Amino acid sequence: MKITGRIKELIITAGGENVAPLIIEDNFKDQCSIASNIMVVGEQQRFLTALITLKAEANPSTGVPTNKLTNESVAFLKDIGVDVKTTEEAIASEKLKKFIEEAW
């Protein structure tokens, strides 16, 4: 999947609230440097949701990301008390989920 841009610059929630997702995305990436991408969605929904991808190593021959986190990501996670090396381990980590919720 490749994200190339967004159709609208404002999300209007089911409650009628106008939200600029770019501000949320930029603030999250500032607090969580291991996020390679984040996309906030929630048009006509009661709450916002974010799709977050972590920085992972790419296969040198194909350029396709692997499940192995970059050294920068592993070091950042160790600093916050999360000892993981793959995306699967990161997804399963309750400490990381808590960190992301607080950064969000």
Buried (B, 14 or more C-beta within 10 A) or exposed (E): EEEEEEEEEEBBBEEEEEBEBEEBBEEBBEEBEBBBEBEBEBBEEEEBEBEBBBBBEEEEEEEEBEEBBBEEBBEBBEEEEBEBBBBEBBEEBEEBEEBBEEBB
